[in-house]
């Protein structure tokens, strides 16, 4: 899959990550180029995103089957430390 990053200076979210030869809906907007590159790296590495902005963007960019096949690494919880209280 080929992804391209396009800059639109007149928009609020200026950076667009677009799937080449995909549907019209398969694109996502970002505030910075760094965010767009990070989302692209997550897709290339086939990793499930932790942050909501990347999660929504990747759901838009990928098809349903591709999104379900992303690698979900379970979070490690040390039982011996217990629950941290604020």
C-alpha positions in Angstrom: 0.0 0.0 0.0 1.3 3.4 -0.9 0.7 6.4 1.3 1.4 10.0 0.5 1.7 13.1 2.7 0.4 16.3 1.2 0.6 19.8 2.7 -2.4 22.2 2.4 -1.4 25.5 4.1 -4.9 27.1 4.0 -6.5 24.4 6.1 -6.7 24.1 9.9 -5.2 20.6 9.9 -2.6 21.2 7.2 -1.1 17.8 6.7 -3.0 15.1 4.8 -2.1 11.4 4.8 -3.8 9.8 1.8 -3.9 6.3 0.5 -2.9 6.2 -3.2 -5.5 4.6 -5.5 -7.9 4.2 -2.5 -11.4 5.4 -1.9 -12.2 9.1 -1.3 -12.8 8.4 2.4 -9.3 6.8 2.9 -7.5 9.9 4.1 -6.7 11.6 7.4 -5.7 15.1 8.5 -3.0 16.0 11.0 -1.8 19.2 12.6 1.9 18.5 12.1 4.0 16.6 9.6 5.6 14.7 12.5 2.1 13.3 13.4 1.5 12.2 9.8 4.9 10.5 9.6 4.2 8.7 13.0 0.9 7.3 11.7 2.6 6.2 8.5 5.3 4.4 10.6 2.7 2.6 12.6 1.0 1.4 9.5 4.2 0.2 8.0 5.2 -1.6 11.2 1.7 -3.2 11.4 1.2 -2.0 15.0 -2.0 -1.2 16.8 -2.1 2.5 17.9 -2.4 3.5 21.5 -3.5 7.2 21.0 -7.0 8.1 19.9 -5.8 10.4 17.1 -3.8 7.6 15.4 -6.6 5.0 16.0 -9.2 7.1 14.2 -6.8 7.9 11.4 -5.8 4.3 10.9 -9.4 3.2 10.9 -10.1 5.6 8.0 -6.9 4.7 6.0 -7.1 0.9 6.3 -9.9 -1.4 5.3 -11.8 -3.4 8.0 -9.8 -6.6 7.4 -6.5 -4.8 7.4 -7.3 -3.0 10.7 -8.4 -6.2 12.4 -5.0 -7.9 11.5 -2.9 -5.3 13.2 -0.6 -6.6 16.0 -2.1 -5.9 19.4 0.6 -6.3 22.1 -1.0 -6.8 25.5 0.0 -4.3 28.2 2.2 -5.7 30.9 0.9 -5.2 34.4 3.1 -6.2 37.4 0.7 -7.8 39.9 3.2 -7.4 42.8 3.2 -3.6 42.6 -0.6 -3.4 42.9 -2.6 -0.3 42.0 -1.1 3.1 42.0 -3.2 5.7 43.7 -3.1 9.4 42.9 
